[in-house]
Each structure stands twice: as structure tokens, then as C-alpha cells.
Amino acid sequence: MTATYPAGLARPTSPTELVTELVTELVTDEDAFAALGPAWGRLHARCAAATPFQSHAWLHSWWRSYGRRGRLRLLVVRAGRELVAVAPLMLVRRPLPALVPLGGTISDYTDVLLDDGDDGRVAGALTEALTDAARTALVDFREVRPGGAVEGVYARWRGPRRTLRDSPCLELPAVSMEELIARLPSKKSAQRVRAKLRRLTALGVQRRTVGPEEVDAALDRLLELHRMQWQGRKVTSEHLRPRFREHLVRAVGPMVRSGDAVVTEFRLDDEVVAVDLTLLSGSLAGGYLYGAHPGLRQRKADVAVMLLDACTEHTGGGRRRTLSLLRGDEPYKHHWRPERVVNRRLLMARRRTAPLLTAVLCDAGVRQRGREALQRWRERG
């Protein structure tokens, strides 16, 4: 069902300049969510802060795999028939009642979508709708990339609010592979990387971009190779579950067709030995998941260099995209001298739900002190 709330009049803020009246809707029906796809895609293209994790294909597929019936809470703002803002949310009841973004832990960034042409009125309408929707629940946005569109909502929030640090992400500039090599700290480091690239050429490793009609089969190969490469080691268990595969196959095909993703296969002796999934938006390219045959390392092929070389095709050549290494602060990523960008957690409450905010802040404080104590113990060890 949908509930409609008048949001007043405004000058045209969307590039479409259709009408001046803004209307907000609370969408809880899954079929209505599905039907938003085309308009959502146009809005996604008009939101410079958007990441691939805010695309309709990604979030609708995620909902089908991970959502719970009756918990969908999509807030949309329309100017006529055109979407000018979307807050993709769901209601959770544990550990505390909260409105949280769709996408869950398998999404590296969460956010809302706001039309770049907004003069502040659309953000204001979305803030009012979110305030109304969060009657007895905390609003909890995890993993917001600095500069995210939801910061416009946070700035207008009239109730209690707090910002916390969330996961670190490492980012590289939008340059070619040769320019990345030139950034390395020493000539010896650069020489080693060039030697690894020559090794890949000497082995005869070839790569090709997978077409939309081949995506499903390529993702099956990716997940099988991913399982093989991590066999006997600690792996993200969710990546091995059927619901994750179903989500990935559903989402990535449409994203490839719309230019929001690219799947690359690497072949050696006519055999697929690696598959990489890179997600794209107007300002960002992120290597999301890959699978590589263990035999590549036995043949002294550097998989990290191979993948990074392929990813730079989507950032170099004058493109403005940042090359994100996504969440995680692993030591091997620092070899390339990336910028450390810390995601933010934006918490917003109404006066009546302020105790929920306090509870979250206390829990976060205890966890942070625990991490610091563990780090000190490791350093002493």
C-alpha cells in the first residue's frame, strides 16, 4: 500500500521541470517497489553522490533475498510522475526498533537518492516524511560515504542526532595503471609491479568483458572460483550461501545492461581462471568480488595486480570515477598508497525516541573501548 502526504509547493528543482508540487509517499508494497525501477534509474543517474549500492536493481534484488515481509519502508518524493528523492528503508525491531537502509552488510555504502537539481526543498520534504515515518523508531544510517546525499537530511533534522565513525574504505584516484605505478613509494616497487604485469603477459593471461547474456554463467564461475580460492581459510560465509548467489545473479544482469556493473573474465590456456565483478556509478568504480583459481599463484601470477590493471580501465582515460577498494583496511591495499576514507554512521531520533539514541551511543562506546583494549593487548604481545 502507499500513504500520500502533501509536501507543499516548490520551484522546479528537477532537470525535468515537470511541475512545482511535491508529493511524498510511504511505499510498503513489494510490487510497487518493483514498479519504481525506470523512474528510480533516472533519479540514480541525476544523483552525483549515488553509489552502485543505491541502484534499483541492487536494492530490489537484495530485498527479495534478505527482506522480511511487512518491514518495507520506502519514502519517495515525486514532482509529477518523476522521482526526485528516495529513502530506501526497512523497519527492524531488534536489538532496538529502527529504520535502517536496505542493502545490509553485503553493501559497502548506504544512502538516500536526491536530485542534484534540488534547491533544498526536496531534501526538506524527505526530512519531514522521514520524521513522520520514524514515530517510535530510531533512524540509523550505517556506512554512509562522506558527501552522501543523506547528509542533507541529517543537516535538516530537528530532533536529537549524532554522527559516529564507521568502516574505513581505501580509495585511489581515477588514473591509469601506469599513473598508479608512478605513485608507488620507490622505483623498486614500481619495477616489481611492471615485472608482474610482464609476467601476466608472458603467461598469456587474456581478459574480456562479459556480455549481458553471459552474466549469469560468469557469476556462477566467479562464485565457484571464490569458493576454491578460500578453501581451508577464513572466508565471508555469506558469499557461499544460495541466497547471496540468487541476489547477485538477479542484480548484476540488469546492472550490466544499464552500465552500473561490469563482469570481466580472465583466461589462461582457454580456461577461465578468474572472474571479477566491478560495480560502477557516475563518480565511483569499486571492485566488489572476484574469484581466482589457486593455480594462478602457483604460476606466480599476481592476482591483485591483474585485477587492479583491469579496474583502471573504468577510471582512467579522463573519467572522474574514484577507484574504491571498498571496505576494509587490509595491509596489502596500502601498497598502492590509497587515501583512507572513513564511512559515517548517521543517527537521528525524535524527542520521544531519544532514549533509543542514547542506548546505541552507549553500546557503540563500549564496543570502541573493547577494540582499543584489544589493540593495546596485541601491541604488547
C-alpha positions as a Markdown table, in Angstrom:
| # | Residue | x | y | z |
|---|---|---|---|---|
| 1 | Met | 0.0 | 0.0 | 0.0 |
| 2 | Thr | 1.0 | 3.6 | -0.2 |
| 3 | Ala | 0.2 | 6.6 | 2.0 |
| 4 | Thr | 0.4 | 10.1 | 0.5 |
| 5 | Tyr | 1.3 | 13.2 | 2.3 |
| 6 | Pro | 1.2 | 16.7 | 0.7 |
| 7 | Ala | 4.6 | 18.4 | 0.9 |
| 8 | Gly | 3.7 | 21.9 | -0.2 |
| 9 | Leu | 4.8 | 23.9 | -3.3 |
| 10 | Ala | 8.3 | 24.4 | -4.7 |
| 11 | Arg | 10.0 | 25.9 | -7.7 |
| 12 | Pro | 11.0 | 23.2 | -10.2 |
| 13 | Thr | 14.2 | 21.5 | -8.9 |
| 14 | Ser | 14.4 | 18.5 | -11.1 |
| 15 | Pro | 16.1 | 18.9 | -14.6 |
| 16 | Thr | 12.8 | 17.6 | -16.0 |
| 17 | Glu | 11.0 | 20.7 | -14.6 |
| 18 | Leu | 7.7 | 19.0 | -14.8 |
| 19 | Val | 5.6 | 20.5 | -12.1 |
| 20 | Thr | 6.0 | 22.6 | -8.9 |
| 21 | Glu | 4.1 | 20.4 | -6.5 |
| 22 | Leu | 6.0 | 17.9 | -4.4 |
| 23 | Val | 4.2 | 14.8 | -3.0 |
| 24 | Thr | 5.8 | 12.3 | -0.7 |
| 25 | Glu | 4.7 | 8.6 | -0.4 |
| 26 | Leu | 5.4 | 5.9 | 2.0 |
| 27 | Val | 5.6 | 2.7 | -0.1 |
| 28 | Thr | 5.3 | -0.6 | 1.7 |
| 29 | Asp | 4.1 | -2.8 | -1.1 |
| 30 | Glu | 6.7 | -5.1 | -2.8 |
| 31 | Asp | 5.0 | -4.9 | -6.2 |
| 32 | Ala | 5.1 | -1.1 | -6.0 |
| 33 | Phe | 8.8 | -1.3 | -5.2 |
| 34 | Ala | 9.4 | -3.3 | -8.3 |
| 35 | Ala | 7.4 | -0.9 | -10.5 |
| 36 | Leu | 9.6 | 2.0 | -9.4 |
| 37 | Gly | 12.6 | 0.7 | -11.5 |
| 38 | Pro | 12.6 | 3.0 | -14.5 |
| 39 | Ala | 12.0 | 6.2 | -12.6 |
| 40 | Trp | 14.5 | 5.1 | -9.9 |
| 41 | Gly | 17.1 | 4.6 | -12.5 |
| 42 | Arg | 16.6 | 8.1 | -13.9 |
| 43 | Leu | 16.9 | 9.6 | -10.4 |
| 44 | His | 20.0 | 7.5 | -9.7 |
| 45 | Ala | 21.7 | 9.0 | -12.8 |
| 46 | Arg | 20.8 | 12.5 | -11.6 |
| 47 | Cys | 22.3 | 12.0 | -8.1 |
| 48 | Ala | 26.1 | 12.6 | -8.2 |
| 49 | Ala | 26.6 | 11.1 | -4.7 |
| 50 | Ala | 24.9 | 7.8 | -5.6 |
| 51 | Thr | 27.0 | 4.6 | -5.5 |
| 52 | Pro | 26.1 | 1.4 | -7.2 |
| 53 | Phe | 24.6 | 0.1 | -4.0 |
| 54 | Gln | 21.7 | 2.6 | -4.4 |
| 55 | Ser | 20.7 | 1.3 | -7.8 |
| 56 | His | 17.2 | -0.1 | -8.0 |
| 57 | Ala | 18.5 | -3.5 | -9.4 |
| 58 | Trp | 20.8 | -3.9 | -6.4 |
| 59 | Leu | 18.3 | -2.9 | -3.7 |
| 60 | His | 15.2 | -4.6 | -5.1 |
| 61 | Ser | 17.2 | -7.9 | -5.6 |
| 62 | Trp | 18.6 | -7.5 | -2.0 |
| 63 | Trp | 15.1 | -7.1 | -0.7 |
| 64 | Arg | 13.9 | -10.3 | -2.4 |
| 65 | Ser | 16.8 | -12.3 | -0.9 |
| 66 | Tyr | 17.0 | -10.7 | 2.6 |
| 67 | Gly | 13.9 | -8.6 | 3.3 |
| 68 | Arg | 11.2 | -9.6 | 5.7 |
| 69 | Arg | 7.5 | -9.3 | 4.7 |
| 70 | Gly | 5.8 | -6.3 | 6.2 |
| 71 | Arg | 9.0 | -4.4 | 7.0 |
| 72 | Leu | 9.5 | -2.4 | 3.8 |
| 73 | Arg | 9.5 | 1.3 | 4.2 |
| 74 | Leu | 10.3 | 3.3 | 1.0 |
| 75 | Leu | 10.0 | 7.0 | 1.2 |
| 76 | Val | 9.7 | 8.6 | -2.2 |
| 77 | Val | 9.2 | 12.3 | -3.2 |
| 78 | Arg | 7.7 | 13.0 | -6.6 |
| 79 | Ala | 7.4 | 16.1 | -8.8 |
| 80 | Gly | 4.6 | 15.0 | -11.0 |
| 81 | Arg | 5.5 | 11.5 | -12.3 |
| 82 | Glu | 9.2 | 12.0 | -11.8 |
| 83 | Leu | 11.0 | 10.8 | -8.7 |
| 84 | Val | 13.2 | 13.5 | -7.1 |
| 85 | Ala | 14.1 | 11.7 | -3.9 |
| 86 | Val | 14.1 | 8.2 | -2.4 |
| 87 | Ala | 15.0 | 6.8 | 1.0 |
| 88 | Pro | 15.1 | 3.0 | 0.7 |
| 89 | Leu | 14.5 | 1.8 | 4.3 |
| 90 | Met | 13.1 | -1.1 | 6.3 |
| 91 | Leu | 11.9 | -1.5 | 9.8 |
| 92 | Val | 13.8 | -3.7 | 12.2 |
| 93 | Arg | 12.7 | -4.4 | 15.8 |
| 94 | Arg | 15.9 | -5.9 | 17.3 |
| 95 | Pro | 18.1 | -5.0 | 19.1 |
| 96 | Leu | 16.1 | -1.8 | 19.0 |
| 97 | Pro | 13.2 | -0.5 | 16.8 |
| 98 | Ala | 14.9 | 1.3 | 14.0 |
| 99 | Leu | 14.5 | 2.4 | 10.3 |
| 100 | Val | 17.6 | 1.2 | 8.5 |
| 101 | Pro | 18.7 | 1.4 | 4.9 |
| 102 | Leu | 18.1 | -1.6 | 2.5 |
| 103 | Gly | 21.3 | -3.3 | 1.4 |
| 104 | Gly | 22.5 | -4.8 | 4.7 |
| 105 | Thr | 26.0 | -5.9 | 5.4 |
| 106 | Ile | 26.7 | -7.0 | 1.8 |
| 107 | Ser | 26.5 | -3.4 | 0.7 |
| 108 | Asp | 29.6 | -1.2 | 1.2 |
| 109 | Tyr | 27.7 | 2.1 | 1.2 |
| 110 | Thr | 24.2 | 3.2 | 2.1 |
| 111 | Asp | 22.5 | 6.4 | 1.3 |
| 112 | Val | 19.3 | 8.1 | 0.0 |
| 113 | Leu | 18.9 | 9.5 | -3.5 |
| 114 | Leu | 18.4 | 13.2 | -4.0 |
| 115 | Asp | 18.1 | 15.0 | -7.4 |
| 116 | Asp | 21.1 | 17.1 | -8.0 |
| 117 | Gly | 18.9 | 20.0 | -9.1 |
| 118 | Asp | 17.3 | 20.3 | -5.6 |
| 119 | Asp | 17.5 | 23.7 | -4.1 |
| 120 | Gly | 16.8 | 22.3 | -0.6 |
| 121 | Arg | 13.0 | 21.9 | -0.9 |
| 122 | Val | 13.1 | 18.2 | -1.9 |
| 123 | Ala | 15.6 | 17.4 | 0.9 |
| 124 | Gly | 13.2 | 19.3 | 3.3 |
| 125 | Ala | 10.2 | 17.3 | 2.1 |
| 126 | Leu | 12.1 | 14.0 | 2.5 |
| 127 | Thr | 13.2 | 15.0 | 6.0 |
| 128 | Glu | 9.6 | 15.8 | 7.0 |
| 129 | Ala | 8.5 | 12.4 | 5.6 |
| 130 | Leu | 11.2 | 10.6 | 7.5 |
| 131 | Thr | 10.4 | 12.4 | 10.7 |
| 132 | Asp | 6.8 | 11.3 | 10.3 |
| 133 | Ala | 7.7 | 7.7 | 9.5 |
| 134 | Ala | 10.1 | 7.4 | 12.5 |
| 135 | Arg | 7.3 | 7.7 | 15.0 |
| 136 | Thr | 8.7 | 5.1 | 17.5 |
| 137 | Ala | 11.9 | 4.1 | 15.8 |
| 138 | Leu | 15.4 | 5.4 | 15.6 |
| 139 | Val | 16.8 | 6.3 | 12.1 |
| 140 | Asp | 20.1 | 4.5 | 11.7 |
| 141 | Phe | 22.2 | 5.0 | 8.5 |
| 142 | Arg | 25.3 | 2.8 | 8.6 |
| 143 | Glu | 28.2 | 3.1 | 6.1 |
| 144 | Val | 27.5 | 6.5 | 4.6 |
| 145 | Arg | 30.3 | 7.6 | 2.3 |
| 146 | Pro | 31.4 | 11.2 | 3.2 |
| 147 | Gly | 29.4 | 13.6 | 1.0 |
| 148 | Gly | 26.4 | 11.2 | 0.8 |
| 149 | Ala | 23.1 | 12.7 | -0.1 |
| 150 | Val | 21.6 | 11.7 | 3.3 |
| 151 | Glu | 23.8 | 14.4 | 4.9 |
| 152 | Gly | 21.3 | 16.9 | 3.5 |
| 153 | Val | 18.6 | 15.2 | 5.5 |
| 154 | Tyr | 20.8 | 15.0 | 8.6 |
| 155 | Ala | 21.5 | 18.7 | 8.4 |
| 156 | Arg | 17.8 | 19.5 | 8.5 |
| 157 | Trp | 16.9 | 17.0 | 11.2 |
| 158 | Arg | 15.3 | 18.9 | 14.2 |
| 159 | Gly | 15.5 | 16.2 | 16.8 |
| 160 | Pro | 18.4 | 14.6 | 18.6 |
| 161 | Arg | 21.1 | 13.4 | 16.2 |
| 162 | Arg | 24.7 | 12.1 | 16.4 |
| 163 | Thr | 27.4 | 11.1 | 13.9 |
| 164 | Leu | 29.8 | 8.1 | 14.6 |
| 165 | Arg | 32.7 | 6.7 | 12.7 |
| 166 | Asp | 32.0 | 3.5 | 10.7 |
| 167 | Ser | 34.1 | 1.3 | 8.4 |
| 168 | Pro | 37.3 | 2.6 | 6.7 |
| 169 | Cys | 37.4 | 2.4 | 2.9 |
| 170 | Leu | 40.5 | 2.9 | 0.8 |
| 171 | Glu | 40.3 | 4.9 | -2.4 |
| 172 | Leu | 42.6 | 5.6 | -5.3 |
| 173 | Pro | 42.5 | 8.4 | -7.8 |
| 174 | Ala | 40.9 | 8.0 | -11.2 |
| 175 | Val | 44.1 | 7.4 | -13.2 |
| 176 | Ser | 45.6 | 4.8 | -15.5 |
| 177 | Met | 47.6 | 1.8 | -14.3 |
| 178 | Glu | 50.9 | 3.5 | -15.3 |
| 179 | Glu | 50.0 | 6.5 | -13.2 |
| 180 | Leu | 49.2 | 4.3 | -10.2 |
| 181 | Ile | 52.6 | 2.7 | -10.6 |
| 182 | Ala | 54.2 | 6.1 | -10.6 |
| 183 | Arg | 52.6 | 6.8 | -7.2 |
| 184 | Leu | 54.4 | 3.9 | -5.6 |
| 185 | Pro | 56.9 | 4.9 | -2.9 |
| 186 | Ser | 60.1 | 3.7 | -4.6 |
| 187 | Lys | 61.5 | 2.9 | -8.0 |
| 188 | Lys | 62.0 | -0.7 | -6.9 |
| 189 | Ser | 58.3 | -1.0 | -6.0 |
| 190 | Ala | 57.4 | 0.3 | -9.5 |
| 191 | Gln | 59.8 | -2.1 | -11.1 |
| 192 | Arg | 58.3 | -5.1 | -9.3 |
| 193 | Val | 54.8 | -4.2 | -10.4 |
| 194 | Arg | 55.9 | -3.8 | -14.0 |
| 195 | Ala | 57.6 | -7.1 | -13.8 |
| 196 | Lys | 54.4 | -8.7 | -12.6 |
| 197 | Leu | 52.5 | -7.2 | -15.5 |
| 198 | Arg | 55.1 | -8.6 | -17.9 |
| 199 | Arg | 54.7 | -12.0 | -16.2 |
| 200 | Leu | 51.0 | -11.9 | -16.8 |
| 201 | Thr | 51.6 | -11.2 | -20.5 |
| 202 | Ala | 54.2 | -13.9 | -20.7 |
| 203 | Leu | 51.8 | -16.5 | -19.2 |
| 204 | Gly | 49.3 | -15.5 | -21.9 |
| 205 | Val | 46.6 | -14.3 | -19.5 |
| 206 | Gln | 43.8 | -12.7 | -21.5 |
| 207 | Arg | 40.8 | -10.8 | -20.3 |
| 208 | Arg | 37.5 | -10.0 | -21.8 |
| 209 | Thr | 34.3 | -8.1 | -20.7 |
| 210 | Val | 31.3 | -10.4 | -20.4 |
| 211 | Gly | 28.2 | -9.5 | -22.3 |
| 212 | Pro | 24.8 | -9.2 | -20.6 |
| 213 | Glu | 23.6 | -12.6 | -22.0 |
| 214 | Glu | 26.6 | -14.3 | -20.4 |
| 215 | Val | 26.5 | -12.7 | -17.0 |
| 216 | Asp | 24.6 | -15.4 | -15.1 |
| 217 | Ala | 27.1 | -18.2 | -16.2 |
| 218 | Ala | 30.1 | -15.9 | -15.4 |
| 219 | Leu | 28.8 | -15.2 | -11.9 |
| 220 | Asp | 28.4 | -18.9 | -11.3 |
| 221 | Arg | 32.1 | -19.3 | -12.3 |
| 222 | Leu | 33.1 | -16.4 | -10.1 |
| 223 | Leu | 31.4 | -17.9 | -7.0 |
| 224 | Glu | 32.9 | -21.3 | -7.6 |
| 225 | Leu | 36.4 | -19.9 | -8.1 |
| 226 | His | 35.8 | -17.7 | -5.0 |
| 227 | Arg | 35.0 | -20.9 | -3.0 |
| 228 | Met | 38.1 | -22.6 | -4.3 |
| 229 | Gln | 40.5 | -19.7 | -3.6 |
| 230 | Trp | 39.3 | -19.5 | 0.0 |
| 231 | Gln | 39.1 | -23.2 | 0.7 |
| 232 | Gly | 40.6 | -24.1 | 4.1 |
| 233 | Arg | 40.9 | -20.4 | 5.0 |
| 234 | Lys | 38.6 | -17.9 | 6.8 |
| 235 | Val | 36.0 | -16.7 | 4.3 |
| 236 | Thr | 32.9 | -14.4 | 4.4 |
| 237 | Ser | 30.4 | -17.2 | 4.8 |
| 238 | Glu | 27.5 | -15.2 | 3.3 |
| 239 | His | 29.3 | -15.3 | -0.1 |
| 240 | Leu | 28.9 | -19.1 | -0.2 |
| 241 | Arg | 25.1 | -19.2 | 0.6 |
| 242 | Pro | 22.4 | -19.7 | -2.1 |
| 243 | Arg | 20.6 | -16.5 | -1.2 |
| 244 | Phe | 23.7 | -14.5 | -2.0 |
| 245 | Arg | 24.1 | -16.1 | -5.3 |
| 246 | Glu | 20.4 | -15.5 | -6.1 |
| 247 | His | 20.8 | -11.9 | -5.2 |
| 248 | Leu | 23.9 | -11.4 | -7.2 |
| 249 | Val | 22.6 | -13.1 | -10.4 |
| 250 | Arg | 19.3 | -11.1 | -10.2 |
| 251 | Ala | 21.0 | -7.8 | -9.6 |
| 252 | Val | 24.1 | -7.8 | -11.8 |
| 253 | Gly | 22.5 | -8.7 | -15.1 |
| 254 | Pro | 20.3 | -5.5 | -15.2 |
| 255 | Met | 23.2 | -3.5 | -13.8 |
| 256 | Val | 25.5 | -4.6 | -16.6 |
| 257 | Arg | 22.8 | -3.6 | -19.1 |
| 258 | Ser | 22.4 | -0.2 | -17.5 |
| 259 | Gly | 26.2 | 0.4 | -17.2 |
| 260 | Asp | 26.2 | 0.1 | -13.4 |
| 261 | Ala | 28.4 | -3.0 | -13.4 |
| 262 | Val | 31.0 | -4.9 | -15.5 |
| 263 | Val | 32.0 | -8.5 | -15.3 |
| 264 | Thr | 35.5 | -9.5 | -16.5 |
| 265 | Glu | 36.8 | -13.0 | -17.3 |
| 266 | Phe | 40.5 | -13.9 | -17.3 |
| 267 | Arg | 41.5 | -16.8 | -19.4 |
| 268 | Leu | 44.7 | -18.9 | -19.5 |
| 269 | Asp | 45.1 | -21.7 | -22.0 |
| 270 | Asp | 41.4 | -21.4 | -23.0 |
| 271 | Glu | 40.3 | -21.9 | -19.4 |
| 272 | Val | 38.6 | -19.3 | -17.2 |
| 273 | Val | 40.9 | -18.8 | -14.3 |
| 274 | Ala | 39.4 | -15.7 | -12.7 |
| 275 | Val | 36.3 | -13.6 | -12.8 |
| 276 | Asp | 35.9 | -10.1 | -11.4 |
| 277 | Leu | 32.8 | -8.1 | -10.6 |
| 278 | Thr | 33.3 | -4.3 | -10.6 |
| 279 | Leu | 30.3 | -2.0 | -9.7 |
| 280 | Leu | 30.0 | 1.4 | -11.2 |
| 281 | Ser | 28.3 | 4.8 | -10.7 |
| 282 | Gly | 29.0 | 8.2 | -12.1 |
| 283 | Ser | 31.6 | 9.0 | -9.5 |
| 284 | Leu | 32.9 | 5.7 | -8.3 |
| 285 | Ala | 34.2 | 2.3 | -9.5 |
| 286 | Gly | 34.5 | -0.4 | -6.9 |
| 287 | Gly | 35.9 | -3.9 | -7.2 |
| 288 | Tyr | 33.2 | -5.8 | -5.3 |
| 289 | Leu | 34.0 | -9.5 | -5.6 |
| 290 | Tyr | 36.3 | -11.8 | -7.5 |
| 291 | Gly | 37.2 | -15.5 | -7.8 |
| 292 | Ala | 40.6 | -16.7 | -8.8 |
| 293 | His | 41.9 | -20.3 | -9.4 |
| 294 | Pro | 44.5 | -21.2 | -6.8 |
| 295 | Gly | 46.8 | -22.4 | -9.6 |
| 296 | Leu | 47.4 | -18.8 | -10.6 |
| 297 | Arg | 49.5 | -18.2 | -7.6 |
| 298 | Gln | 51.4 | -21.4 | -8.2 |
| 299 | Arg | 52.3 | -20.0 | -11.6 |
| 300 | Lys | 53.5 | -16.8 | -10.0 |
| 301 | Ala | 50.7 | -14.7 | -11.4 |
| 302 | Asp | 49.9 | -11.7 | -9.1 |
| 303 | Val | 46.1 | -11.7 | -8.9 |
| 304 | Ala | 45.9 | -8.3 | -7.1 |
| 305 | Val | 47.9 | -6.6 | -9.9 |
| 306 | Met | 45.9 | -8.4 | -12.6 |
| 307 | Leu | 42.6 | -7.2 | -11.1 |
| 308 | Leu | 43.7 | -3.6 | -10.5 |
| 309 | Asp | 45.0 | -3.3 | -14.0 |
| 310 | Ala | 41.6 | -4.4 | -15.3 |
| 311 | Cys | 39.7 | -2.0 | -12.9 |
| 312 | Thr | 41.7 | 1.1 | -14.1 |
| 313 | Glu | 40.0 | 0.7 | -17.5 |
| 314 | His | 36.9 | 2.1 | -15.8 |
| 315 | Thr | 38.6 | 5.0 | -14.1 |
| 316 | Gly | 41.4 | 6.2 | -16.4 |
| 317 | Gly | 41.1 | 8.0 | -19.7 |
| 318 | Gly | 39.7 | 11.2 | -18.3 |
| 319 | Arg | 36.9 | 9.6 | -16.3 |
| 320 | Arg | 36.1 | 11.2 | -13.0 |
| 321 | Arg | 35.4 | 8.0 | -11.1 |
| 322 | Thr | 37.3 | 7.2 | -7.9 |
| 323 | Leu | 38.6 | 3.7 | -7.7 |
| 324 | Ser | 37.4 | 2.4 | -4.4 |
| 325 | Leu | 38.9 | -0.6 | -2.8 |
| 326 | Leu | 35.7 | -0.6 | -0.7 |
| 327 | Arg | 35.5 | -1.5 | 3.0 |
| 328 | Gly | 38.5 | -3.0 | 4.8 |
| 329 | Asp | 41.9 | -1.7 | 5.9 |
| 330 | Glu | 44.0 | -4.8 | 4.8 |
| 331 | Pro | 47.7 | -4.2 | 4.7 |
| 332 | Tyr | 48.1 | -5.3 | 1.0 |
| 333 | Lys | 45.8 | -2.4 | -0.1 |
| 334 | His | 48.2 | 0.2 | 1.4 |
| 335 | His | 50.9 | -0.9 | -1.1 |
| 336 | Trp | 49.2 | 1.5 | -3.6 |
| 337 | Arg | 49.2 | 4.5 | -1.2 |
| 338 | Pro | 45.4 | 4.9 | -1.2 |
| 339 | Glu | 43.5 | 7.6 | 0.7 |
| 340 | Arg | 41.8 | 6.3 | 3.9 |
| 341 | Val | 38.2 | 7.5 | 3.8 |
| 342 | Val | 36.1 | 6.6 | 6.8 |
| 343 | Asn | 32.4 | 5.9 | 6.4 |
| 344 | Arg | 30.0 | 7.6 | 8.8 |
| 345 | Arg | 27.0 | 6.3 | 10.8 |
| 346 | Leu | 24.2 | 8.9 | 11.0 |
| 347 | Leu | 21.8 | 8.5 | 13.9 |
| 348 | Met | 18.6 | 10.6 | 14.0 |
| 349 | Ala | 15.8 | 10.4 | 16.7 |
| 350 | Arg | 12.7 | 12.2 | 17.6 |
| 351 | Arg | 12.3 | 13.6 | 21.1 |
| 352 | Arg | 10.2 | 10.6 | 22.2 |
| 353 | Thr | 12.9 | 8.2 | 20.8 |
| 354 | Ala | 15.9 | 9.9 | 22.3 |
| 355 | Pro | 16.4 | 7.0 | 24.8 |
| 356 | Leu | 17.0 | 4.7 | 21.8 |
| 357 | Leu | 19.7 | 7.0 | 20.5 |
| 358 | Thr | 21.3 | 7.0 | 24.0 |
| 359 | Ala | 21.3 | 3.2 | 24.1 |
| 360 | Val | 23.0 | 3.0 | 20.7 |
| 361 | Leu | 25.7 | 5.5 | 21.7 |
| 362 | Cys | 26.4 | 3.6 | 24.9 |
| 363 | Asp | 26.7 | 0.3 | 23.0 |
| 364 | Ala | 29.0 | 1.9 | 20.4 |
| 365 | Gly | 31.2 | 3.4 | 23.2 |
| 366 | Val | 31.6 | 0.0 | 24.9 |
| 367 | Arg | 32.5 | -1.6 | 21.6 |
| 368 | Gln | 35.0 | 1.0 | 20.8 |
| 369 | Arg | 36.7 | 0.7 | 24.1 |
| 370 | Gly | 36.8 | -3.0 | 23.7 |
| 371 | Arg | 38.5 | -2.6 | 20.3 |
| 372 | Glu | 41.0 | -0.2 | 21.7 |
| 373 | Ala | 41.8 | -2.6 | 24.6 |
| 374 | Leu | 42.3 | -5.5 | 22.2 |
| 375 | Gln | 44.6 | -3.4 | 20.0 |
| 376 | Arg | 46.7 | -2.5 | 23.1 |
| 377 | Trp | 46.9 | -6.1 | 24.1 |
| 378 | Arg | 48.1 | -7.1 | 20.6 |
| 379 | Glu | 50.7 | -4.4 | 20.5 |
| 380 | Arg | 52.1 | -5.6 | 23.9 |
| 381 | Gly | 52.1 | -9.1 | 22.6 |
